[in-house]
């Protein structure tokens, strides 16, 4: 009888472990081998400098349609390009008016393409969309949004992540991280993640 109970216990343990293996979980992703170039997005602010031509050098926002307009250059696509790619495109457009233009584009305010943003909704102090940065963690995002409100159910929060075309709700423990200092609750985020912070019921 004792042997039967031991065998039954082993089967129960194996079944539980198999169930855990299939459950979605947040695992820190491997860092990419090399940094990915930043892609300009709608809402970014660009500083465009045309060497020796201050009259066509300026700071300009990227419109919601992803384009910019500058002196001598109208409706040029900026979103989805690196700053270097955009600088070369501006040079080509300016060649009609300026001999051998040299253009530098610097992104001074970052939002990034929608697919690269981290969105925070619900009971954050300042819900907003953030530009993803390499190595961004849950703690980084919470600092950027000013933490959570007093009404937040922090340990019932989820990260909505799309994996292979499927949306997964991955639980996170914001209360443990912020109020108890449990660093094990700090996880890495990926571009496109949505942090949903529900309201607690009292």
C-alpha positions, 0 to 999 in steps of 0.5 A: 500500500505504501509503495502504491501511494509513493508511485501515485504521488510521483505521477501527481507531481509529474502531472503538476510540473507538466501543467506548469510547463505549458502555462505562459510565463514571463522569462527575461528575453535574451539580449540582442547581439547588437543594439537595434537602430532607433526608428522614427515614429509619429510624435517624435521631434526632430532637429534638422541641421543643414550645414551652412544653411541655417535658414532651412535648419529647424526643429520639426515634429513628425505628424500623425501621418508619419511625414514632416514638412520643412522649408523647400521639402514638403510631405517627406516620409519620416516614420519608420526610418532611422535618422541617417536614412531620413537625412539622406532623403532630405539631402536628395530633396534639397539637391534641387535648391542647394549644392551638395547639401549636408544634413544631420537629423537628431531625434530630440523627443522620442515616441517611436513607431506604434509597434515599438511602444510600451503602453500603460493603461489603467491605474497608473499615476500617468497612463501613457505610451512610452518609446521602447528602449533596449533592456527596458524593465517593468521597474523602468516603465513604472518610474516613467509613469509615476508608479501606481495609484492607491486604487490599483490592484497591483498584483492583479496586473497583466502584460498583454504580449503578442507571441506568434500571432497570439495574445497572452496575458502574463501576470505581474506583481506590481505591488510586491515590486513597488511596496515590498521591494521584491526584485524578483517581480521585475521582469523585462519588457518587449516592444509592443507590450501593454501593461494593464493595471486594474482597479482594486475592489474594496 
